[in-house]
Amino acid sequence: MRKGEQTRAAILEAALEIAARGGLEGLTIGSLAERMHMSKSGVFAHFGSREDLQIAVLKAYERRFVEDVLLPSVSEPRGLPRLAAIFGRWLERTAYEAAHGCIYISGATEYDDRPGAVRDELVSMVHSWQRELTRAIEQAIGAGHLRPDTSLEQLVFELHGVILALHHDGRLLKSPHSVERARRSFARLLDSYATARGRAWLRPPQPRRARSAAVPANPTH
């Protein structure tokens, strides 16, 4: 990259860290300039305004989210294997962010009732992710793993609810059991929508134990 691009990328990396800890509202040109040992005008030269910086942070966060959660999962077969892989990676990322800060969730709290470009960008990101979840659920229905009458909107809502509960219990309550409870909730959700074929994938047959040789009650020597 050119020097200007490298500087912008470094500023954006620092901004992601600040926003993860203190939210998008905690992200200011002044705090970022101090962190980068730059002047405020130097930061402004790359982002123009605080709002532009916040939107750039959201876009960068979304790219990383897709790279970490969605892209590795599409190599799985369509159906419950892919849906489970997506949710599993989403869960792992959320568990990490419960300890380090989640821009998605904190941003929703900060901007849920604040109209403007930042809120619009955040809403667009959430809708985009919901579309990806909907596509994965549709593929699971098409593969015969979920019932044809599965409500796409309802299942997406419930999956998102599990993630929010995980973040709440993991971050606020410091619950050591939040991840396992989220996994169990996901398994129950899938089971409630699954076909017989889907349940066979959810609960594969256990291998039979090898029979041990009978030992005589009074062995002779």
Backbone as CSV, one residue per row, in Angstrom:
resi,resn,N_x,N_y,N_z,CA_x,CA_y,CA_z,C_x,C_y,C_z
1,MET,0.827,-1.195,0.000,0.000,0.000,0.000,0.864,1.248,0.000
2,ARG,0.294,2.335,-0.517,0.972,3.612,-0.443,1.001,4.088,1.007
3,LYS,1.888,5.060,1.263,2.046,5.541,2.633,0.737,6.086,3.187
4,GLY,-0.008,6.850,2.376,-1.275,7.392,2.838,-2.271,6.307,3.184
5,GLU,-2.290,5.248,2.374,-3.194,4.127,2.637,-2.777,3.377,3.898
6,GLN,-1.476,3.240,4.098,-0.982,2.577,5.307,-1.361,3.363,6.558
7,THR,-1.231,4.682,6.472,-1.589,5.522,7.619,-3.078,5.417,7.907
8,ARG,-3.895,5.449,6.873,-5.342,5.339,7.061,-5.703,3.997,7.685
9,ALA,-5.063,2.930,7.210,-5.336,1.599,7.749,-4.934,1.514,9.219
10,ALA,-3.825,2.137,9.586,-3.376,2.122,10.983,-4.333,2.919,11.867
11,ILE,-4.811,4.059,11.358,-5.777,4.860,12.110,-7.066,4.059,12.318
12,LEU,-7.500,3.380,11.279,-8.734,2.603,11.359,-8.599,1.442,12.338
13,GLU,-7.430,0.826,12.368,-7.192,-0.268,13.314,-7.286,0.247,14.748
14,ALA,-6.677,1.382,15.015,-6.758,1.975,16.351,-8.182,2.375,16.681
15,ALA,-8.905,2.892,15.696,-10.293,3.296,15.918,-11.172,2.102,16.255
16,LEU,-10.937,0.958,15.626,-11.685,-0.259,15.937,-11.477,-0.665,17.390
17,GLU,-10.250,-0.577,17.864,-9.963,-0.948,19.247,-10.646,0.010,20.232
18,ILE,-10.590,1.296,19.940,-11.223,2.275,20.816,-12.740,2.075,20.843
19,ALA,-13.349,1.866,19.661,-14.798,1.695,19.577,-15.246,0.403,20.244
20,ALA,-14.430,-0.641,20.172,-14.794,-1.901,20.823,-14.875,-1.728,22.335
21,ARG,-13.976,-0.936,22.886,-13.952,-0.747,24.343,-14.948,0.308,24.808
22,GLY,-15.027,1.428,24.082,-15.829,2.552,24.552,-17.031,2.887,23.709
23,GLY,-17.318,2.078,22.675,-18.448,2.353,21.811,-18.112,3.382,20.754
24,LEU,-19.003,3.513,19.792,-18.783,4.484,18.726,-18.809,5.913,19.255
25,GLU,-19.599,6.158,20.304,-19.662,7.496,20.872,-18.367,7.853,21.606
26,GLY,-17.624,6.834,22.032,-16.345,7.093,22.687,-15.222,7.357,21.712
27,LEU,-15.541,7.275,20.434,-14.543,7.463,19.387,-14.544,8.922,18.951
28,THR,-13.480,9.623,19.236,-13.356,11.028,18.841,-12.066,11.237,18.061
29,ILE,-12.058,12.285,17.274,-10.859,12.627,16.513,-9.700,12.908,17.469
30,GLY,-10.013,13.579,18.590,-8.972,13.923,19.554,-8.344,12.702,20.194
31,SER,-9.185,11.749,20.652,-8.646,10.542,21.289,-7.853,9.707,20.301
32,LEU,-8.317,9.686,19.067,-7.617,8.914,18.040,-6.290,9.571,17.679
33,ALA,-6.286,10.899,17.579,-5.038,11.609,17.273,-4.009,11.382,18.376
34,GLU,-4.477,11.410,19.625,-3.565,11.161,20.745,-3.028,9.740,20.705
35,ARG,-3.882,8.799,20.409,-3.456,7.401,20.334,-2.425,7.185,19.227
36,MET,-2.612,7.868,18.102,-1.740,7.689,16.948,-0.544,8.634,16.960
37,HIS,-0.463,9.521,17.990,0.594,10.536,18.039,0.581,11.388,16.772
38,MET,-0.642,11.798,16.412,-0.838,12.637,15.233,-1.591,13.889,15.657
39,SER,-1.616,14.859,14.770,-2.444,16.035,15.002,-3.884,15.720,14.592
40,LYS,-4.836,16.504,15.143,-6.226,16.311,14.754,-6.417,16.559,13.263
41,SER,-5.714,17.540,12.748,-5.832,17.838,11.316,-5.316,16.677,10.478
42,GLY,-4.307,15.955,11.005,-3.793,14.794,10.289,-4.816,13.683,10.187
43,VAL,-5.565,13.472,11.284,-6.629,12.461,11.263,-7.762,12.920,10.354
44,PHE,-8.123,14.211,10.448,-9.181,14.754,9.604,-8.850,14.592,8.127
45,ALA,-7.579,14.650,7.800,-7.170,14.541,6.397,-7.547,13.187,5.805
46,HIS,-7.655,12.167,6.672,-7.971,10.821,6.191,-9.455,10.497,6.282
47,PHE,-10.191,11.139,7.204,-11.589,10.772,7.410,-12.565,11.940,7.308
48,GLY,-12.115,13.152,7.302,-12.995,14.280,7.051,-13.835,14.723,8.221
49,SER,-14.493,13.783,8.892,-15.348,14.137,10.018,-15.451,12.938,10.960
50,ARG,-15.932,13.200,12.165,-16.123,12.124,13.138,-17.145,11.116,12.629
51,GLU,-18.190,11.595,11.981,-19.214,10.698,11.445,-18.637,9.800,10.362
52,ASP,-17.814,10.370,9.475,-17.161,9.555,8.444,-16.278,8.488,9.078
53,LEU,-15.594,8.849,10.146,-14.744,7.896,10.854,-15.576,6.778,11.453
54,GLN,-16.684,7.109,12.082,-17.543,6.097,12.694,-18.094,5.135,11.652
55,ILE,-18.500,5.668,10.520,-19.024,4.817,9.447,-17.921,3.922,8.891
56,ALA,-16.717,4.455,8.751,-15.590,3.640,8.283,-15.297,2.505,9.259
57,VAL,-15.419,2.776,10.553,-15.214,1.736,11.563,-16.278,0.648,11.418
58,LEU,-17.526,1.036,11.225,-18.594,0.056,11.048,-18.345,-0.817,9.826
59,LYS,-17.942,-0.213,8.728,-17.680,-0.978,7.508,-16.514,-1.954,7.715
60,ALA,-15.478,-1.497,8.395,-14.328,-2.366,8.657,-14.725,-3.510,9.577
61,TYR,-15.531,-3.205,10.577,-16.003,-4.251,11.486,-16.835,-5.287,10.723
62,GLU,-17.705,-4.829,9.840,-18.547,-5.746,9.073,-17.694,-6.664,8.194
63,ARG,-16.663,-6.101,7.550,-15.790,-6.929,6.705,-15.141,-8.033,7.521
64,ARG,-14.660,-7.698,8.708,-14.006,-8.704,9.550,-15.006,-9.743,10.043
65,PHE,-16.211,-9.281,10.360,-17.247,-10.210,10.808,-17.544,-11.234,9.716
66,VAL,-17.713,-10.762,8.498,-17.993,-11.660,7.367,-16.826,-12.616,7.145
67,GLU,-15.602,-12.090,7.227,-14.422,-12.937,7.018,-14.283,-13.995,8.105
68,ASP,-14.647,-13.661,9.336,-14.490,-14.591,10.453,-15.635,-15.588,10.564
69,VAL,-16.853,-15.146,10.237,-18.034,-15.965,10.512,-18.613,-16.610,9.259
70,LEU,-18.860,-15.808,8.237,-19.586,-16.327,7.068,-18.696,-17.073,6.089
71,LEU,-17.618,-16.448,5.652,-16.828,-17.038,4.573,-16.276,-18.421,4.900
72,PRO,-15.748,-18.670,6.123,-15.273,-20.031,6.404,-16.401,-21.062,6.453
73,SER,-17.636,-20.610,6.675,-18.755,-21.539,6.858,-19.352,-22.001,5.536
74,VAL,-19.176,-21.216,4.462,-19.817,-21.589,3.203,-19.148,-22.802,2.556
75,SER,-18.021,-23.229,3.078,-17.401,-24.454,2.561,-18.123,-25.697,3.069
76,GLU,-18.972,-25.542,4.095,-19.751,-26.662,4.615,-20.914,-26.973,3.673
77,PRO,-21.382,-28.222,3.658,-22.529,-28.562,2.797,-23.751,-27.729,3.151
78,ARG,-24.553,-27.419,2.137,-25.774,-26.653,2.387,-26.709,-27.431,3.310
79,GLY,-27.417,-26.696,4.134,-28.329,-27.337,5.079,-27.883,-27.076,6.498
80,LEU,-28.222,-27.984,7.391,-27.862,-27.799,8.792,-26.355,-27.750,9.021
81,PRO,-25.520,-28.496,8.268,-24.074,-28.345,8.490,-23.600,-26.906,8.311
82,ARG,-24.090,-26.233,7.263,-23.664,-24.851,7.034,-24.278,-23.908,8.063
83,LEU,-25.562,-24.075,8.368,-26.218,-23.212,9.351,-25.554,-23.358,10.715
84,ALA,-25.238,-24.591,11.094,-24.584,-24.826,12.386,-23.185,-24.219,12.414
85,ALA,-22.470,-24.289,11.285,-21.122,-23.695,11.223,-21.197,-22.174,11.359
86,ILE,-22.171,-21.563,10.687,-22.339,-20.104,10.787,-22.627,-19.708,12.226
87,PHE,-23.588,-20.396,12.841,-23.949,-20.024,14.204,-22.803,-20.307,15.174
88,GLY,-22.098,-21.413,14.971,-20.992,-21.746,15.861,-19.904,-20.688,15.841
89,ARG,-19.562,-20.204,14.653,-18.542,-19.146,14.565,-19.076,-17.816,15.097
90,TRP,-20.350,-17.566,14.871,-20.972,-16.352,15.414,-20.947,-16.388,16.942
91,LEU,-21.241,-17.552,17.486,-21.228,-17.720,18.939,-19.822,-17.505,19.498
92,GLU,-18.833,-18.098,18.861,-17.460,-17.958,19.352,-17.003,-16.498,19.302
93,ARG,-17.355,-15.805,18.232,-16.970,-14.394,18.132,-17.676,-13.568,19.201
94,THR,-18.958,-13.861,19.438,-19.711,-13.124,20.451,-19.138,-13.376,21.840
95,ALA,-18.755,-14.617,22.123,-18.165,-14.929,23.425,-16.877,-14.146,23.630
96,TYR,-16.073,-14.022,22.579,-14.845,-13.227,22.674,-15.184,-11.755,22.894
97,GLU,-16.147,-11.252,22.138,-16.488,-9.836,22.224,-17.214,-9.497,23.521
98,ALA,-17.810,-10.493,24.169,-18.411,-10.235,25.479,-17.346,-9.784,26.471
99,ALA,-16.122,-10.233,26.252,-15.020,-9.838,27.133,-14.287,-8.602,26.630
100,HIS,-14.340,-8.336,25.317,-13.532,-7.257,24.747,-14.354,-6.132,24.126
101,GLY,-15.658,-6.338,23.970,-16.501,-5.291,23.407,-16.986,-5.624,22.011
102,CYS,-18.274,-5.411,21.769,-18.881,-5.713,20.471,-19.460,-4.436,19.879
103,ILE,-18.959,-4.025,18.731,-19.412,-2.794,18.098,-20.849,-2.931,17.606
104,TYR,-21.227,-4.111,17.126,-22.603,-4.346,16.699,-23.588,-4.058,17.833
105,ILE,-23.362,-4.718,18.967,-24.327,-4.655,20.065,-24.274,-3.317,20.786
106,SER,-23.077,-2.815,21.044,-22.983,-1.502,21.692,-23.525,-0.414,20.775
107,GLY,-23.290,-0.551,19.472,-23.801,0.433,18.526,-25.318,0.461,18.488
108,ALA,-25.941,-0.722,18.606,-27.400,-0.783,18.639,-27.946,-0.053,19.856
109,THR,-27.258,-0.158,20.978,-27.692,0.551,22.187,-27.513,2.051,22.051
110,GLU,-26.420,2.462,21.427,-26.125,3.891,21.295,-27.008,4.594,20.273
111,TYR,-27.362,3.879,19.195,-28.009,4.539,18.068,-29.417,4.024,17.770
112,ASP,-30.015,3.275,18.702,-31.341,2.734,18.414,-32.394,3.827,18.221
113,ASP,-32.221,4.976,18.866,-33.200,6.050,18.726,-32.560,7.364,18.270
114,ARG,-31.441,7.244,17.574,-30.734,8.440,17.106,-30.645,8.404,15.591
115,PRO,-31.529,9.110,14.898,-31.487,9.094,13.436,-30.212,9.730,12.904
116,GLY,-29.796,9.248,11.749,-28.599,9.804,11.134,-27.861,8.770,10.320
117,ALA,-26.752,9.175,9.727,-26.002,8.303,8.817,-25.389,7.105,9.533
118,VAL,-24.941,7.294,10.774,-24.324,6.184,11.506,-25.373,5.112,11.808
119,ARG,-26.531,5.536,12.281,-27.603,4.582,12.551,-28.021,3.862,11.268
120,ASP,-28.143,4.599,10.171,-28.531,3.996,8.894,-27.530,2.925,8.469
121,GLU,-26.246,3.204,8.661,-25.213,2.232,8.306,-25.320,0.984,9.183
122,LEU,-25.540,1.183,10.467,-25.659,0.066,11.395,-26.880,-0.791,11.069
123,VAL,-28.002,-0.164,10.797,-29.222,-0.900,10.436,-29.006,-1.687,9.143
124,SER,-28.332,-1.083,8.178,-28.046,-1.763,6.921,-27.183,-3.007,7.153
125,MET,-26.213,-2.905,8.055,-25.354,-4.038,8.371,-26.151,-5.176,8.992
126,VAL,-27.041,-4.841,9.919,-27.845,-5.872,10.579,-28.770,-6.550,9.575
127,HIS,-29.401,-5.764,8.727,-30.282,-6.340,7.706,-29.501,-7.252,6.761
128,SER,-28.289,-6.845,6.413,-27.461,-7.675,5.540,-27.159,-9.017,6.196
129,TRP,-26.830,-8.991,7.488,-26.545,-10.241,8.194,-27.799,-11.096,8.320
130,GLN,-28.945,-10.477,8.546,-30.192,-11.230,8.623,-30.496,-11.918,7.298
131,ARG,-30.162,-11.263,6.198,-30.372,-11.886,4.883,-29.493,-13.116,4.715
132,GLU,-28.259,-13.053,5.225,-27.376,-14.222,5.133,-27.919,-15.376,5.966
133,LEU,-28.417,-15.073,7.163,-29.020,-16.115,7.997,-30.252,-16.698,7.313
134,THR,-31.063,-15.833,6.730,-32.264,-16.302,6.034,-31.898,-17.222,4.885
135,ARG,-30.856,-16.864,4.142,-30.420,-17.711,3.029,-29.974,-19.084,3.532
136,ALA,-29.243,-19.120,4.624,-28.786,-20.400,5.168,-29.965,-21.248,5.646
137,ILE,-30.969,-20.610,6.234,-32.155,-21.347,6.678,-32.929,-21.875,5.474
138,GLU,-33.073,-21.055,4.434,-33.751,-21.503,3.214,-33.039,-22.709,2.614
139,GLN,-31.724,-22.704,2.641,-30.969,-23.841,2.120,-31.190,-25.090,2.971
140,ALA,-31.324,-24.903,4.282,-31.596,-26.049,5.164,-32.981,-26.613,4.898
141,ILE,-33.932,-25.744,4.580,-35.266,-26.230,4.197,-35.183,-26.976,2.874
142,GLY,-34.461,-26.396,1.912,-34.306,-27.040,0.612,-33.606,-28.387,0.689
143,ALA,-32.693,-28.535,1.673,-31.978,-29.806,1.842,-32.814,-30.840,2.584
144,GLY,-34.007,-30.448,3.015,-34.868,-31.381,3.740,-34.512,-31.524,5.199
145,HIS,-33.690,-30.604,5.731,-33.286,-30.682,7.136,-34.247,-29.938,8.061
146,LEU,-34.905,-28.900,7.546,-35.884,-28.144,8.328,-37.243,-28.252,7.644
147,ARG,-38.310,-28.168,8.425,-39.660,-28.317,7.901,-39.982,-27.218,6.881
148,PRO,-40.771,-27.549,5.863,-41.126,-26.540,4.855,-41.893,-25.360,5.439
149,ASP,-42.605,-25.564,6.554,-43.384,-24.474,7.142,-42.574,-23.655,8.151
150,THR,-41.257,-23.861,8.188,-40.403,-23.080,9.088,-40.534,-21.587,8.766
151,SER,-40.804,-20.787,9.786,-40.884,-19.334,9.599,-39.473,-18.761,9.592
152,LEU,-39.074,-18.219,8.457,-37.726,-17.668,8.328,-37.520,-16.521,9.315
153,GLU,-38.488,-15.615,9.361,-38.360,-14.449,10.236,-38.284,-14.859,11.704
154,GLN,-39.096,-15.832,12.078,-39.109,-16.248,13.480,-37.801,-16.911,13.888
155,LEU,-37.280,-17.786,13.040,-36.040,-18.475,13.386,-34.864,-17.501,13.425
156,VAL,-34.809,-16.559,12.500,-33.758,-15.531,12.543,-33.862,-14.733,13.838
157,PHE,-35.076,-14.366,14.215,-35.312,-13.623,15.457,-34.810,-14.429,16.656
158,GLU,-35.102,-15.709,16.685,-34.721,-16.551,17.822,-33.208,-16.769,17.881
159,LEU,-32.572,-16.944,16.732,-31.120,-17.087,16.709,-30.439,-15.823,17.223
160,HIS,-30.947,-14.677,16.788,-30.392,-13.406,17.253,-30.608,-13.254,18.755
161,GLY,-31.757,-13.723,19.237,-32.042,-13.652,20.663,-31.062,-14.454,21.494
162,VAL,-30.674,-15.627,21.006,-29.688,-16.451,21.720,-28.355,-15.710,21.819
163,ILE,-27.945,-15.066,20.726,-26.680,-14.323,20.720,-26.734,-13.153,21.700
164,LEU,-27.843,-12.435,21.723,-27.966,-11.307,22.640,-27.939,-11.773,24.093
165,ALA,-28.584,-12.895,24.377,-28.562,-13.430,25.743,-27.148,-13.867,26.128
166,LEU,-26.431,-14.469,25.188,-25.049,-14.865,25.435,-24.201,-13.640,25.788
167,HIS,-24.330,-12.581,25.003,-23.543,-11.377,25.255,-23.916,-10.758,26.596
168,HIS,-25.196,-10.710,26.896,-25.661,-10.132,28.162,-25.097,-10.885,29.359
169,ASP,-25.258,-12.224,29.346,-24.801,-13.017,30.495,-23.283,-13.078,30.573
170,GLY,-22.631,-13.128,29.405,-21.181,-13.202,29.414,-20.520,-11.902,29.812
171,ARG,-21.086,-10.761,29.356,-20.448,-9.470,29.620,-20.907,-8.850,30.934
172,LEU,-22.228,-8.785,31.152,-22.736,-8.131,32.351,-22.650,-9.028,33.577
173,LEU,-23.108,-10.267,33.445,-23.165,-11.171,34.592,-21.902,-11.999,34.771
174,LYS,-21.007,-11.972,33.779,-19.770,-12.760,33.832,-20.064,-14.241,34.074
175,SER,-21.118,-14.720,33.463,-21.510,-16.107,33.663,-20.540,-17.047,32.957
176,PRO,-19.997,-18.032,33.666,-19.093,-18.981,33.013,-19.835,-20.014,32.164
177,HIS,-21.169,-20.003,32.257,-21.959,-21.022,31.552,-22.682,-20.457,30.333
178,SER,-22.449,-19.201,29.994,-23.226,-18.561,28.929,-23.027,-19.239,27.575
179,VAL,-21.804,-19.635,27.260,-21.543,-20.259,25.959,-22.238,-21.608,25.855
180,GLU,-22.127,-22.429,26.877,-22.760,-23.746,26.836,-24.280,-23.619,26.776
181,ARG,-24.837,-22.652,27.504,-26.283,-22.455,27.451,-26.716,-21.995,26.066
182,ALA,-25.907,-21.168,25.421,-26.220,-20.731,24.066,-26.185,-21.918,23.098
183,ARG,-25.225,-22.787,23.259,-25.146,-23.974,22.396,-26.372,-24.862,22.583
184,ARG,-26.779,-25.055,23.832,-27.956,-25.890,24.090,-29.221,-25.243,23.531
185,SER,-29.323,-23.930,23.645,-30.486,-23.230,23.096,-30.547,-23.393,21.574
186,PHE,-29.393,-23.284,20.932,-29.339,-23.458,19.480,-29.766,-24.868,19.091
187,ALA,-29.273,-25.861,19.816,-29.628,-27.249,19.509,-31.126,-27.482,19.671
188,ARG,-31.718,-26.923,20.713,-33.162,-27.088,20.917,-33.954,-26.379,19.830
189,LEU,-33.482,-25.205,19.411,-34.154,-24.487,18.335,-34.178,-25.312,17.058
190,LEU,-33.026,-25.821,16.669,-32.966,-26.623,15.453,-33.833,-27.864,15.570
191,ASP,-33.811,-28.500,16.717,-34.610,-29.711,16.914,-36.102,-29.413,16.763
192,SER,-36.523,-28.221,17.212,-37.947,-27.886,17.138,-38.407,-27.635,15.710
193,TYR,-37.491,-27.291,14.805,-37.834,-27.038,13.412,-37.427,-28.186,12.485
194,ALA,-36.684,-29.142,12.984,-36.055,-30.144,12.125,-37.043,-31.196,11.628
195,THR,-36.759,-31.722,10.444,-37.447,-32.899,9.921,-36.765,-34.144,10.485
196,ALA,-37.300,-35.308,10.148,-36.657,-36.550,10.580,-35.237,-36.632,10.016
197,ARG,-35.079,-36.188,8.784,-33.745,-36.188,8.177,-32.825,-35.223,8.920
198,GLY,-33.332,-34.062,9.291,-32.525,-33.108,10.031,-32.140,-33.616,11.402
199,ARG,-33.081,-34.283,12.089,-32.778,-34.822,13.418,-31.736,-35.933,13.336
200,ALA,-31.741,-36.672,12.231,-30.713,-37.700,12.051,-29.335,-37.063,11.956
201,TRP,-29.266,-35.857,11.360,-27.990,-35.149,11.310,-27.650,-34.563,12.675
202,LEU,-28.660,-34.063,13.387,-28.409,-33.470,14.697,-27.963,-34.507,15.716
203,ARG,-28.543,-35.703,15.618,-28.216,-36.754,16.582,-27.765,-37.996,15.824
204,PRO,-26.543,-37.981,15.331,-26.055,-39.146,14.577,-25.993,-40.370,15.475
205,PRO,-26.187,-41.561,14.918,-26.149,-42.779,15.740,-24.794,-42.965,16.400
206,GLN,-24.833,-43.362,17.650,-23.602,-43.599,18.381,-23.014,-44.957,17.987
207,PRO,-21.702,-45.020,17.845,-21.097,-46.322,17.499,-21.327,-47.336,18.608
208,ARG,-21.553,-48.555,18.189,-21.779,-49.615,19.176,-20.492,-49.932,19.914
209,ARG,-20.646,-50.213,21.190,-19.479,-50.604,21.969,-19.126,-52.053,21.672
210,ALA,-17.836,-52.269,21.563,-17.390,-53.642,21.309,-17.671,-54.499,22.536
211,ARG,-18.202,-55.694,22.287,-18.484,-56.598,23.400,-17.181,-57.124,23.993
212,SER,-17.117,-57.066,25.299,-15.919,-57.619,25.957,-16.085,-59.109,26.139
213,ALA,-14.999,-59.800,26.102,-15.038,-61.260,26.269,-15.548,-61.606,27.661
214,ALA,-16.433,-62.642,27.731,-16.981,-63.074,29.023,-15.889,-63.668,29.883
215,VAL,-15.902,-63.306,31.143,-14.906,-63.825,32.077,-15.574,-64.841,32.991
216,PRO,-15.100,-66.070,33.066,-15.718,-67.072,33.933,-15.734,-66.599,35.392
217,ALA,-16.769,-67.002,36.078,-16.907,-66.615,37.491,-15.765,-67.168,38.311
218,ASN,-15.336,-68.396,38.030,-14.257,-69.039,38.768,-13.221,-69.529,37.765
219,PRO,-12.404,-68.613,37.280,-11.437,-69.020,36.256,-10.461,-70.067,36.779
220,THR,-10.112,-70.970,35.902,-9.133,-72.010,36.281,-7.784,-71.619,35.720
221,HIS,-6.764,-72.116,36.345,-5.397,-71.785,35.931,-4.702,-73.078,35.514
